[in-house]
Amino acid sequence: MSKTWYYRLLFSYMPVFFLMISFLFFIFFQVLTERAQKDTEHIYASVNNQIVQTVEQPLQSIDHMMVTIQTRSKSDEFNMLDYFDQEGQPSVFFTYQMTKEFNNMKQLYQSIHSIYLVRERDGFVLSSNTVSPLEQFSDKAFVDQLRQDNYSYHWTNVRPFKEFHASREEPVVSLARKYLTSRGESGLIIINVRASSLEGLVSQKMDQTASYVTIMGKDNEPVFNPVKENSERRKAISTIVSDYTGWTYESGLEKGSSFTLLQTFSSVWIILALVVAVIGMLSIVYMTNRNYKPLRALISKLDKISHASGEQSAAERNEFHYIESTVDSLVQRFNLFKSQSDLNSGYRKKSIFVEVMNGSRSLANAEWNAEMERHGFTGGFRKSSVIVISIDKYSDVLSRYREQDMILFRFIIQNMYMELIQRYGLSSWSEWVNDKEMCGFIYVQEADENQLMDSILKVSDNALQWIRANLPFTATFGIGQTTDSVAMVKSSYKNAIEAVNFRLVFGNNRTIGYWETETGTSFELYNQLEQIRNLIYAFRLMEPEWRLKYGTLFEQFKQNKLKREDMVNLLNYFVFYLFEHVHGTILNDEIMETNKAIMKDVIDQFETLEDVQEEILGIMEKLEYVISEKASRGGAAEIALKMKLYIEEHVFNPDLSLIHLSQQFDIPSKNVSSLFKEQFNIKFIDFLIHRRVELAKQLLLEKEMSVQEIGRTVGYLNPVSFNRVFKRVVGVPPGDYRKEKSG
């Protein structure tokens, strides 16, 4: 086959390729130029910072020297500041010492041009070369300007200075410092620094053949300008304003340098790149028009052999998409029905299964059998039951294994289940209804209900043993009732789910049938709440039998076969009542809130009754240890504990009262009441009544004594008082309580 069309396309677009490569080269050079410009800006900023430090370091040193002179303490040695305390013209010796001091300062800082002191009291000026009145001093105008500015002490702009009227002016920058004597009089210390010395420092730091540096003072006046060319030929790159002097430092390139030429040429590159891009676009348009004729002929031929051209109008059609759709149309039409059939088969299978199980879709037996046939379950059913397999402690398992591992585990469980179903001659449609529960619709064609349930139990027992031996977790099986109607399948599924949920009573890793859950329908809420309150009361008072009451409470939960929501409500009430009675001085807020949060998590996440019973017991034992430790430290807690033990031993004493305890423990009766309330969060009288009523309830059920005798035994000499107190606490008189409990 000739490749004429191939080579034609290849060589047609070759010029465009070279044009695009050229365009990319232009872009590359432009990016390179911009990078070089950024690097140059960084370098000039660094150099500019060095120039600022070079110029201002001697100025700061001179400034520091002046501050040191002003603040040093007076001693027997010569002090130039003594000049401000004198009057009239200083002595020759003092003038000599001052001249010597000035010369030392000039030798130390060679950039200093001159130093002079101005005494405002009599207007005398003292410098290294002259002593004269201010009116005759050549720099009087500068001093007057300082006075008008209220002694604004800063480095000045460059200014002309001459010490004598006949001297040659020299550009300097000046620093003035005001000095106050001990008498409150003022004077001025003025140091002039040569501008030429600063210019020399800048010249040492930068080669100014292609670069420049300018320093502008206040009011945009130049401090110096070493390069005298026209500023229009300069390109500023870095500008810094000094925080110390307030001067502005500007550095950059002289126009005409190689770098500025490179920047100018970069603009030419951009223009050339745009020109190349335009030429490339025009070439593409030309060659596309040239090569479009064969494509148009191909589309015309396809129109004749396909009906796809009617799908889009001529104006909307994309040629290559049209060619592709036309070529693929026959294949698409051939596979259309198969694709639609297979697309959602898995989803439809699981969806209809779940809908029938939870009752959201109602099907007749014939419709359900047809649906089963569609998914490969032939023969229909006569009797069926639903089984639910739930992974125990799923959150713990999920924390130890990845999601990929869990997918594999679910696959293994389902395959094992189907093998056991086939081994016992059953049929089943099974699906994972959620991540931790698999539901199996088990059915037979025969109508032997007992045989079906026996086979399901064998499947369940074998599956439990296999999971126990081969998987790193266990599972609980819930079995629903048998049915011969699709309408009742949802009831069987509900029974199986309820059976699985009853593992919190029966424990996990076992089979639970629907028949085991039928009695868990109701319980006496008041009795359960009363048991909880008695348990917390015993725990609060550290009675040894609180553990026995704790075990009895959970045994009642198990016997009543409480549903999970009922048990959660009771346990939440248990936590609330517990921490209501151990807060305050017994446990601090941190311990209380921490243990309360732990108990809440246990209640929210527990799976079996044994788990939650064991974990809450462990927390309560820790709290008991903390309370016991606090009481063992002595003080008020120890005394209160002794009072409690004394009351329990002498509860039958009718004379037991606050006064009696006060005499017994040698504590004022008012303090006895507050101490008991503080330590046990209950009033003394309420505690005494509670103990006497509990003892009376025990005697009423165990002894054949009369109500009056029991009242006297527990400390009530007056039968009316005993009856009134008993009824207020228990709700019924003693006699009625005995009849009610005795049956």
NURO-341975 format. One record per residue (C-alpha): x, y, z. Coordinates in steps of 0.02 Angstrom, whole numbers, padded with zeros to 5 digits, always signed. Each point is the difference from the previous one (the first is absolute). Example, Ala and Ser with C-alpha at 12.3 -4.5 7.8 and 13.67 -1.06 7.14 Angstrom:
<pts>
+00615-00225+00390 +00069+00172-00033 
</pts>
This chain:
<pts>
+00000+00000+00000 +00067+00170-00049 +00031+00124+00143 -00023+00155-00107 -00127+00075+00119 +00112-00036+00150 +00152+00087-00075 -00108+00142-00062 -00063+00036+00175 +00173-00024+00074 +00088+00126-00111 -00147+00120+00002 +00015+00026+00187 +00190-00005+00009 +00018+00191-00022 -00126+00025+00139 +00107-00111+00110 +00155+00106-00029 -00099+00159+00029 -00064-00066+00166 +00176-00052+00051 +00059+00176-00039 -00142+00070+00102 +00049-00109+00148 +00181+00059-00017 -00058+00181+00006 -00103-00038+00155 +00151-00086+00078 +00112+00150-00027 -00134+00115+00067 -00016-00103+00159 +00191-00004+00013 +00006+00188-00016 -00133+00024+00135 +00096-00117+00114 +00161+00097-00029 -00093+00162+00038 -00067-00070+00165 +00175-00059+00048 +00070+00172-00042 -00133+00083+00109 +00047-00116+00143 +00186+00039-00021 -00029+00188-00007 -00112-00010+00154 +00140-00091+00092 +00131+00127-00059 -00115+00143+00047 -00018-00072+00177 +00190-00011+00013 +00017+00182-00055 -00127+00052+00132 +00100-00091+00133 +00166+00070-00066 -00063+00180+00001 -00096-00005+00163 +00121-00102+00105 +00124+00146+00026 -00147+00119+00025 -00073-00114+00133 +00171-00018+00082 +00018+00189+00008 -00177+00014+00067 +00039-00131+00132 +00160+00094+00047 -00101+00158+00029 -00125-00091+00109 +00144-00077+00099 +00078+00172+00027 -00165+00071+00062 -00037-00143+00119 +00170-00037+00076 +00020+00051+00181 +00106+00146+00051 +00166-00040+00084 +00168+00082+00037 +00051-00025-00181 -00034+00130-00134 -00182+00006-00059 -00045+00102-00153 -00177+00023+00066 +00067+00113+00137 +00002+00134-00135 -00189+00020+00018 +00015+00038+00186 +00129+00141-00030 -00029+00183-00039 +00090+00111-00124 +00153-00049-00095 +00078-00163+00065 +00176-00007+00067 +00147-00034-00113 +00032-00166+00084 -00181-00054-00021 +00003+00056-00182 +00158-00101-00026 -00080-00154+00080 -00155+00022-00107 +00104+00015-00159 +00093-00157+00049 -00165-00091+00033 -00070+00055-00170 +00157-00057-00090 -00010-00171+00085 -00178-00017-00061 +00051+00048-00177 +00141-00127+00003 -00120-00133+00063 -00129+00042-00135 +00093+00071-00149 -00162+00041-00089 -00032+00141+00128 +00033+00171-00075 -00027+00106+00155 -00079+00007+00174 -00062+00149+00095 -00100+00035+00158 -00128+00140+00019 -00040+00067+00173 -00171+00083-00006 +00016+00091+00167 +00126+00127-00067 +00005-00053-00185 +00183-00055-00005 +00061-00125-00129 +00151-00113+00033 +00081-00101-00140 +00170-00076-00029 +00061+00160-00084 -00095+00144+00076 -00097+00069+00148 -00120+00136-00050 -00174+00069+00032 -00139-00080-00100 -00034+00164-00091 +00175-00007-00077 -00004-00186-00038 -00015-00046-00184 -00125-00142+00033 -00122+00109+00097 -00139-00024-00129 +00003-00190+00027 -00009+00021+00190 -00146+00121-00016 -00089-00124-00112 +00022-00135+00132 -00080+00114+00129 -00149+00033-00116 -00021-00189-00024 -00002-00021+00190 +00163-00097-00009 -00050-00137-00119 +00147-00117+00030 +00033-00099-00158 +00126-00011-00139 -00026+00146-00117 +00006+00004-00188 +00164+00049-00079 +00037+00184+00034 +00146+00119-00029 +00106+00038+00154 +00148+00112+00036 +00072+00033+00171 +00061+00175-00041 -00075+00128-00117 +00155-00005-00106 +00009-00190-00006 -00049-00105-00150 -00171-00081+00013 -00006-00190+00009 -00156-00111-00013 -00039-00088+00164 -00142-00089+00088 -00027+00049+00180 -00065-00077+00160 -00054+00111+00145 -00027-00055+00179 -00079+00108+00134 +00080-00004+00173 -00082+00053+00162 +00108+00050+00148 -00041-00038+00180 -00069+00177+00013 -00123-00031-00140 +00097+00104-00129 +00024-00066-00174 +00134-00010-00131 +00038-00080-00167 +00131-00127-00056 +00016+00001-00190 +00105-00122-00102 +00026+00027-00187 +00045-00150-00109 +00077+00022-00173 -00120-00049-00138 +00151-00047-00106 +00048-00136+00126 -00173-00078-00016 +00014+00010-00188 +00166-00088+00010 -00077-00141+00101 -00134-00024-00134 +00129+00002-00140 +00095-00141+00085 -00156-00109+00005 -00060+00016-00181 +00080+00015-00171 -00095+00146-00075 +00053-00022-00180 -00164-00088-00040 -00094+00026+00164 -00044+00148+00108 -00046+00040+00180 -00088+00156+00061 -00040+00050+00179 -00142+00122+00021 -00026+00090+00163 -00156+00079+00070 -00106+00104-00119 +00075-00103-00143 +00167+00093+00008 +00153-00101-00052 +00128-00040+00135 +00124-00027-00140 -00006-00064-00177 +00163-00078-00057 -00059-00022-00181 -00040+00165-00082 -00086-00062-00159 -00181+00039-00039 -00119-00099+00113 -00106-00042-00152 +00135-00124-00054 -00022-00100+00159 -00112-00148+00042 -00036-00022+00186 +00001-00179+00063 +00007+00012+00191 -00062+00138+00116 +00019-00003+00190 -00057+00131+00127 +00110+00000+00157 -00089-00009+00167 +00150+00084+00083 +00037+00153-00108 -00158+00007-00105 +00108+00008-00158 -00054-00091-00158 +00128-00114-00083 -00028-00038-00183 +00108-00112-00110 -00017-00062-00176 +00073-00010-00174 +00056+00131-00121 -00098-00013-00159 +00105-00066-00141 +00076-00140+00103 -00004-00179-00062 -00140-00050+00119 -00113+00143-00050 +00031-00046-00181 -00049-00178+00044 -00161+00063+00079 -00038+00102-00155 +00035-00148-00111 -00119-00108+00104 -00143+00108-00063 +00057-00036-00178 -00006-00185+00042 -00180+00015+00054 -00044+00087-00163 +00091-00133-00101 -00088-00137+00097 -00170+00078-00036 +00045+00016-00185 +00053-00183-00006 -00162-00051+00087 -00105+00097-00126 +00096-00077-00146 -00026-00173+00076 -00187+00028+00019 -00016+00061-00179 +00098-00152-00061 -00113-00118+00096 -00156+00082-00072 +00070-00011-00177 +00053-00181+00013 -00161-00051+00088 -00103+00073-00141 +00111-00088-00124 -00015-00169+00083 -00185+00012+00043 -00060-00050-00175 +00040-00188+00020 -00082+00004+00172 -00158+00074-00073 -00003-00135-00133 +00015-00133+00136 -00146+00072+00096 -00107+00001-00158 +00032-00185-00027 -00042-00039+00181 -00165+00094-00017 -00051-00118-00138 +00028-00160+00102 -00060+00057+00172 -00154+00077+00078 +00105+00087+00133 +00002+00161-00102 -00179+00032+00054 +00050+00009+00182 +00074+00176-00015 -00031+00145-00114 +00134+00045-00126 +00047+00156+00098 +00022-00093+00165 +00099-00151-00058 +00182-00022+00050 +00085-00090-00145 +00116-00115+00096 -00131-00037+00132 -00122-00038-00140 +00123-00119-00083 +00033-00087+00166 -00185-00018+00042 -00040-00065-00174 +00137-00132+00006 -00054-00056+00174 -00187+00006-00030 -00019-00181-00056 +00096-00065+00151 -00100+00110+00117 -00165-00059-00071 +00055-00180+00012 +00046+00013+00185 -00137+00121+00053 -00121-00122+00081 +00138-00104+00079 +00081+00154+00077 -00165+00062+00071 -00037-00171+00071 +00169-00023+00087 +00030+00179+00055 -00097-00005+00164 -00030-00186+00024 +00105-00010+00158 -00076+00158+00071 -00177-00055-00044 +00028-00170+00079 +00056+00072+00167 -00125+00143-00006 -00155-00110-00022 +00064-00123+00131 +00021+00138+00131 -00167+00079-00045 -00093-00164+00024 +00090-00035+00164 -00040+00168+00079 -00176+00004-00073 +00020+00154-00110 -00054-00105-00152 -00148-00117+00002 +00004-00148-00121 -00114-00149-00025 +00075-00174+00010 -00003-00017-00189 +00090+00167-00025 +00131-00046+00129 +00027-00170-00083 +00020+00086-00168 +00125+00120+00074 +00097-00145+00074 -00001-00088-00170 +00071+00157-00080 +00149-00004+00119 +00034-00187-00011 -00101-00067+00147 -00113-00130-00084 -00142-00105+00066 -00093+00126+00108 -00032-00033+00185 -00129-00081+00112 +00074+00039+00171 +00130+00130+00044 +00087+00088+00143 +00119+00146+00016 +00170-00011+00085 +00110+00149+00041 +00188-00019+00029 +00075+00149+00094 +00187+00024+00032 +00032+00023+00187 +00087+00157+00062 +00010+00068-00176 +00076+00168+00047 +00144-00090+00086 +00025-00114-00151 -00005+00149-00118 +00135+00089+00101 +00116-00149-00023 -00027-00037-00184 -00009+00102-00160 -00158+00016-00103 +00077-00114-00133 +00023-00135+00133 -00181+00020+00057 -00060-00023-00180 +00099-00162-00007 -00071-00059+00167 -00178+00033-00059 +00034-00098-00159 +00069-00147+00102 -00150-00001+00118 -00124+00002-00144 +00089-00142-00092 +00011-00104+00160 -00185+00031+00032 -00050-00056-00177 +00104-00160+00016 -00089-00045+00163 -00170+00040-00077 +00035-00121-00144 +00068-00133+00119 -00165-00007+00096 -00109+00000-00156 -00064+00178+00019 -00008+00147-00119 +00037+00180+00043 +00008+00175-00072 +00124+00100+00106 +00057+00180-00004 +00103+00114+00113 -00130+00128+00054 +00135+00108+00082 +00184-00011+00040 -00018-00115+00150 -00161-00098-00031 -00043-00130-00132 -00180-00054-00026 -00045-00171-00070 -00170-00049-00069 +00001-00189+00027 -00136-00102-00085 -00052-00175-00050 -00124-00072-00123 -00070-00122+00129 -00122+00056+00133 +00085-00082+00152 +00019+00147+00118 +00090-00097+00139 +00127-00072-00120 +00034+00175-00069 +00035+00073+00172 +00108-00149+00051 +00105+00022-00157 +00017+00187+00031 +00062-00033+00178 +00128-00125-00067 +00060+00128-00128 +00012+00131+00136 +00096-00113+00121 +00125-00054-00133 +00023+00177-00061 +00034+00062+00177 +00132-00135+00026 +00082+00038-00168 +00008+00188+00032 +00068-00031+00175 +00139-00110-00069 +00049+00093-00158 -00038+00186+00018 +00073+00129+00122 -00173+00045+00066 -00165-00079+00047 -00179+00022-00061 -00176-00013+00069 -00139-00087-00096 -00182+00056+00014 -00138-00114-00066 -00174+00062-00046 -00163-00096-00004 -00048-00112-00146 -00126+00059-00128 -00079-00056-00162 -00045+00174-00061 +00108+00140-00071 -00106+00126+00095 +00060-00078+00164 +00184-00001-00049 +00022+00174+00073 -00066-00065+00169 +00126-00142-00005 +00139+00123-00041 -00057+00113+00143 +00002-00151+00118 +00177-00043-00055 +00062+00179+00026 -00080+00007+00173 +00080-00167+00042 +00172+00067-00048 -00029+00155+00106 -00038-00112+00150 +00184-00050+00005 +00019+00142+00124 -00098-00114+00121 +00049-00174-00058 +00178+00042-00055 +00079-00009-00172 +00083-00142-00097 -00159-00105+00002 -00165-00034-00087 -00154+00091+00065 -00171-00055-00061 -00155+00106-00007 -00081-00113+00130 +00128+00057+00130 -00051+00183-00013 -00189-00013+00012 -00009+00030+00190 +00100+00161-00001 -00151+00112-00023 -00022+00100+00161 +00080+00038+00168 -00038+00105+00153 +00093+00163-00025 -00031+00063+00177 +00080-00154+00080 +00153+00017-00112 +00021+00184+00042 -00022-00038+00185 +00135-00133-00010 +00118+00125-00085 -00032+00131+00135 +00030-00126+00141 +00160-00058-00085 +00067+00178-00019 -00048+00041+00178 +00096-00152+00064 +00150+00044-00109 -00004+00181+00058 +00007-00055+00181 +00133-00132-00038 -00110-00143+00060 +00083-00170-00034 -00158-00073-00079 -00002+00124-00145 +00086-00130-00112 -00136-00126+00041 -00133+00127-00047 +00096+00039-00159 +00001-00182-00052 -00185-00017+00044 -00043+00149-00109 +00082-00074-00155 -00076-00169+00037 -00170+00084-00003 +00046+00077-00169 +00040-00173-00067 -00156-00083+00072 -00114+00135-00070 +00084-00018-00173 +00002+00186-00022 +00014+00074-00172 +00155+00100-00038 -00087+00170+00003 -00078-00037+00170 +00165-00058+00070 +00092+00154-00068 -00129+00114+00082 +00018-00087+00168 +00191+00003-00009 -00001+00185-00043 -00111+00031+00151 +00123-00104+00102 +00147+00110-00056 -00097+00161+00032 -00055-00052+00174 +00173-00066+00044 +00094+00160-00040 -00137+00108+00076 +00041-00083+00167 +00190-00006-00007 +00038+00177-00061 +00068+00144+00101 +00118-00036+00143 +00004-00187-00034 +00066+00009-00179 +00072+00151-00087 -00072+00057-00166 +00141-00072-00105 -00015-00177+00069 -00190+00007-00007 -00010+00063-00180 +00133-00123-00061 -00083-00153+00073 -00172+00061-00051 +00058+00016-00181 +00077-00175+00006 -00164-00074+00064 -00098+00090-00137 +00115-00074-00133 -00020-00174+00074 -00190+00015-00002 -00003+00065-00179 +00113-00138-00068 -00034-00156+00104 -00057-00157-00089 -00034-00123+00141 -00065+00020+00177 +00156-00084+00072 +00112+00129-00086 -00089+00152+00067 -00021-00078+00174 +00186-00037+00013 +00059+00168-00066 -00116+00106+00109 +00046-00105+00153 +00183+00036-00033 -00033+00187-00007 -00102-00004+00161 +00139-00096+00089 +00123+00136-00051 -00118+00133+00068 -00018-00101+00161 +00189-00003+00017 +00011+00189-00025 -00137+00033+00129 +00080-00121+00124 +00170+00081-00024 -00074+00170+00036 -00088-00062+00156 +00159-00087+00062 +00097+00164+00003 -00089+00045+00163 -00081+00162+00049 -00184+00034-00034 -00020-00150-00116 +00063-00121+00134 -00113+00073+00134 -00152-00007-00117 +00039-00182-00040 +00009-00043+00185 -00168+00088+00027 -00077-00103-00140 +00062-00163+00074 -00062+00052+00173 -00174+00040-00070 -00011-00169-00088 +00049-00091+00160 -00123+00100+00111 -00140+00029-00124 -00125-00082+00120 +00040+00127+00138 -00151+00118+00016 +00112+00133+00078 +00113+00008-00154 +00004+00184-00053 +00117+00142-00044 +00021+00039+00186 +00042-00182+00035 +00133-00001-00137 +00064+00168+00060 +00029-00072+00174 +00070-00162-00068 +00129+00082-00115 +00026+00161+00100 -00055+00110-00146 -00132+00138+00003 -00167-00063-00066 -00003+00134-00136 +00168-00061-00063 -00058-00182+00004 -00142+00039-00121 +00107+00101-00122 +00144-00127+00007 -00116-00146-00040 -00083+00096-00142 +00167+00055-00073 +00079-00174-00002 -00150-00107-00052 -00111+00126-00089 -00147-00050+00110 -00073+00071+00159 +00026-00096+00162 -00187-00022+00030 -00031-00063-00178 +00141-00127+00018 -00068-00060+00168 -00178-00017-00069 +00064-00095-00153 +00096-00125+00107 -00147-00026+00118 -00125-00023-00142 +00116-00125-00089 +00019-00098+00162 -00190+00007+00027 -00033-00066-00177 +00117-00146+00034 -00085-00040+00167 -00175+00013-00076 +00043-00135-00127 +00108-00114+00109 -00075+00012+00176 -00173-00038+00068 +00004+00155+00110 -00140+00127+00009 +00017+00170-00083 +00014+00084+00170 +00138-00119+00056 +00096+00029-00160 -00019+00188+00023 +00075-00010+00175 +00138-00114-00063 +00057+00126-00130 -00006+00146+00123 -00178+00069-00009 -00088-00009+00168 -00156+00083-00070 -00091-00115-00125 -00083+00151-00084 +00170+00078-00036 +00063-00166-00069 -00151-00020-00115 +00012+00180-00061 +00188-00010-00039 -00015-00171-00084 -00144+00056-00112 +00091+00160-00049 +00155-00096-00054 -00075-00160-00074 -00169+00067-00057 -00108-00124+00097 -00024-00036+00188 +00104-00142+00077 -00146-00120+00009 -00046+00025-00184 +00183-00021-00049 +00007-00169+00089 -00160-00058-00086 +00057+00059-00172 +00170-00084+00010 -00065-00159+00081 -00124-00023-00141 
</pts>
